[in-house]
Amino acid sequence: MNAAEELETVERYMRQRGYRWTSQRKLIAEVVFGTHEHFNAEELLEMCRGVDNQVSRATVYRTLAMLESAGFVEGLDTGEGGKRFEHILGHAHHDHMLCQVCGKILEFQDAELEKRKEAIARAQGFRLLSHSLKLNVECLDPGCEGRFGRTRPEEPSAHE
């Protein structure tokens, strides 16, 4: 699905549900579907205001919530009191690893893991409709910029 088709899908969804398709909402959708990065609501507001400084914070937050509830974007709880979002409309399912040291988000796909998740649901008498998997990890890259200034909790010593 290309960007124009994604915008058409969102516009159709909004109009069918009685939302107005305003220039601000269109801009917000264009920015959301124009990036492949994870972003929070304030970053989205900044990106939108880079195009039109009149974009309302409230409109960004309401539109982002609507896009998430419609399944066009997905929110990832980073554990920092907010979510980072990405658009998923027209994209293959993937899971995430979130570094608890530097905040890096890594997307990954694993066909065997997907099969196991479906098998687990079936074994329990369910049909898997959707899911989200986030692995909290620690970056092992010694050059990671986030490693300095943040420390891990002390590991208990063998003597304790």
N, C-alpha and C positions, 0 to 999 in steps of 0.2 A: 504494500500500500504506500503510495507516495504522499508527500506533504499536503498536496491539494485534496486528495481523497480523505486524508485524516481530518482536515479542517471541515470538509463537507459532512463527514460523519458526525462530528461534534456539533456543527450548526444544526443539522437535521434533528439530532437528539435533543438539543436545547429547545428548538422551536416546537417539537412535538410535545414537550413537557411544559410549555408555557413560559419558558425563559425568553427574555429579549436578547437578540443577537446584536449587541451594541458594538461600537468601534473599539471600546476598551476590552470587551470580552473576546472579540476577534483577535486583537493584538496579543492578549494573554495566551490564547490558544496557539497563535503563530509562534510565539516565543517558546512555549512549552514543547511544541512539536518540532521546533527548529534546533533544539539542543539534544545532544546525546549524553549529556553530563547529568549527574545527580545534583539537585539544587534544593534549597529550602525556600520557604515562602518569601522571606526577605530578599534573598538573592533573585528570585523571580521578579519581585517588585522593582529592584534595581535595574534588571535587564529591560523590563518594560519601560521604566522611566528614562532609560537611555534612548528610547525611540519617541516616547511621549511623556513629558514630565507631569502631565495632568492625570496619569493613571492613579486611581484610588486604591489605597492599601486594602480597604474593606472589599472592594471588587476583586482584587487579586485573591484574597483569602477565601471569599465565597465561591469564586469560579474554580479555584484549586480544589476546594472541598467537593464541589459538584463533579469535577473531572475525576476525582478519586472515587466517589460513590458510584459513578457510571462505569468504572473500570477502565477508563482511558489513561489514567496515571496510577502509579502505585507508590504508596508512602512506605518508607523504610525507617523504623524507629531506631535511631542511632544511640539511644540511651543518654543523650545530652539535653533532654527536655523538648525535643522537637523531632520533626521528620525531615528526611531528604526524599525528594520525589524524582521520578523518571517517567517518561511516557512509555506506555507499553502497547498502545493501540498499533496493531500491525506488526508486532515484534514477537519473536519466539520466546516462550517461557524460559526464565533462567533464575538461578538462585544467587545469593550474595554471601560474601565473606566481608566482615567489617572488623578492621584492625582496631583494637581497644587502646593501642598506644598512639598511633599517628592519625587515625580516622580514615585511612584509605579504604575505599570500597572496591571490591573485586567481584565482577560478575562471572559466573561459571555455569556450565551445563554438563550434566552427567547422565547419560541414557540409562545406565544400570541403576543409579539412584532413583530416577523417575519410575522405573519398573518396580523397584522395591516399595516405593511410597504407594503406588497403586495396589500392589499385592497386599500390603499391610492393611489398607482400607478394606479390600475385598475379604481378607481373612477375618476381619472384625464385623463383617456384614454390611459394609458401606460401599458406595460408589464415590470415588474421589471427584469432586467438582472443580476445586481449585485449591491452591496451597501457596504458601510462601515459606521459604526456608532462609534463615539468616544464621550464619555461623559466626560467633564472636571469636576472633583470633588475635594472635599477637604477631606482628610483623617481625621477621627474623633478619631483615636487611640491616646490617650494621651502619649503612649509610643513610638510613631513613631519617629525614629531618625531624620527625616527631619524637624520636627516641631520646633526644637530649632535652632535659628539663622535666621529663615525665618519668616517674619510676614505677616499677611493678611493686606490688605488695611483697614484703619479704617472705621468702619461702621458709617454713619452719626448719630448723636445723635437726639433724638426726639425733641430737642430744636432748631435745626438748620433749 
